[in-house]
Structures are given as C-alpha cells and as structure tokens.
Amino acid sequence: MEKTVLNYSVKGAILNILWNLVFVGLGFYLLSLINFEKFTFKFADLVLPVIALIFIIGYGKKAVVILFSLNKKIIFSPQGIELNTTFYDWKNIKYQKVIAKKEYTPKYKMEYQEFYLNFIYKQETIEIKIDDYKVSEDEVKELLKKYTIPAIRNEAVYNSVDDLDQIITLDKYYELEYDESEEAIKNLQKLAEKDLNTVKSFCESQLFTQSDKVSFIYYSLSEDEDIDKWADFLSAEFSRVYQIALAQNKTKELSPILTEILVEDISSASADQVRETLVKGLDHKKAATRLNALEFLQDWMDEEVLKSNMTIVSKLRQKLKDPEWKIRWEASKLLKQNNIAFEGLSSIDKLRRFINA
C-alpha cells in the first residue's frame, strides 16, 4: 500500500541539542562560581543558583526531549495521517492546510516564520511543526493534494449555484481544480451582492449545523479583491460569532470559523466593535480563552489603531500581571511590536520563554 514517510530531521535535532547543551554548560559554570562555604539562604545568594538550575534543568530537559524525538515519523497514506502512534483518518480531518506562524525575538528584534501542518480532527485542532522534519512546506502541500484529492476527484465537480442551499463546503472548495475554485468564490460573492440579508440569515441559522458552509462564505468574501465592501458585514459577523463562543464556552469549536474572516481596513467603527468584543475575552476565567483572544487581537490592530485606543492598551498592560505566563508574554509582545511603553517582564518570565520556545 502506497504511503509516504517523513522522518525527523536528524541534522536539525543535533544542532538544537548542541544549542541547549551550551546553556546547560553555562548553568554548571554559574554553579561553579558559587562559594558554598559562605553560602546563605538570603535572596542575594539564591539568585545565582536559581538561575543556574533553571538553565540546567530547563535546557537539559529540552535536549532530552529532542533526543527522544529522533524516531518520530509522519506517515501519509490514502487512509489518513499517522503521527508516531496516533492515527488521524481523512474522513474525520477538516481544514487541512499548511500555515505560517510569525515568531519574534525581542533580543535581536527579528521576526521569523515557522511552518505547521494544521487541521481539525473531531473538533480538536492539531498542529504539527513541519520544520522538525526533513520536508519543506511546499512538499507537505503536495502530499495533502496527493492523498486527499485523488480519492474523491471524480466527486469534486463544481456546479454553479443559484441559492444558498447549494453552497459548497470549505472542504469541497479545497478539492476543486483552480478554475472551478475561482468560479465557486465568484458565485458566492454574486449571491452576497444580490441578497446580503439572506446570506446573513444563513450564517446565523446554520452556524453549528452547517459550519463548513458558513466558513466558505466568510472565506469567499474575505478573498474578494474589493474586500472593503464586505468589511462591515465580516466585522459584524466576527463580533457576533465570538460573542456566541464566549457565552456558550465554545471558543475552541468556533475559532476555525473565525480564522476565515479577514478585513483590510481595521480602522473602521465595525473593526472597533471586534476589538471591544475580543477585549471581553481577555477577562475570561479560562486561560486558553484569554490566550485565544490575544491571538485574534493581533490581526485586528496595528500601531496606529492601538495608540488611539488607550482602553485596549490599558487592558494589555493589565494582562502583564495575568496568572498565566504565556498570556503575560503574548501581551508584552503585542505592546512591544506596536511600540507601546510598558513595564518589563520579570527575569523568570523571560527565562520561561527561552526554555519553552
């Protein structure tokens, strides 16, 4: 049976292990500087050994984890994707795609991209870091086409639609040839131009029952070259859906739909409403929801918007005291990227970031 096996990148793993061992060695060096004969348990004497132990334990743990990852494999087959001992069958996989995530290094003030294979499996978001394997992002995209499209190619034929009942799903859109996929998007845009209120009613009534079709609507309108004419609708829909997610504690389930909504003009009044809604998520009792709100916020603001909205600035500064260190870090990153002054994070938080990067 045909399959494609992607092995863990040994070269990359060895470089990462060596890099982590450098910090482990630094930790032992710091320990060697301590005069244990005159050591006391006062704060000044505890700082150096604590930092040394964080380096040794944190980076040592990362080196060990990478070492035991060398036998990891991703296996693509006509039946699905296998990651180590976990199997994901194609029939339960949705929205499979390769995404790029921007990472930021404050020390060197540099941004870099890391690529992930991302998909929804039984309402759970799965992310596999492509850079850890001997494969490029383009090769993974080709593998997705190779193993998902041929099996259903004969069924994936696009027929023009005259009403919303015939709208295709986002999954089917990805299965179409380029010309057909472009036609599908343009036809949806024409339907929206003809009767946007009916499109809105469909999104409201079918959010849970036909969420994959609602996703296609948001995606199609976000892809319009004249996207500004849909900005108010898309922004209002983001606010509506996100408020439902908060009220029903379904942020995880509805986030894949919200990610399909993009607008070009984030300075509008409707975009302001989106930001107000997301700010509410920053006070949610669940840390995962607060972190999710921060991740969405960065797509709905820039330096100009942020400097004119001191309410959000104030809220982000509050998040620097959040009980969850990841939220403190993400809040500081947003403020720093947009040149907003803030009280720096503690040394422990900075170390946590390096250790968990």
Disulfide bonds with the S-S distance in Angstrom:
none
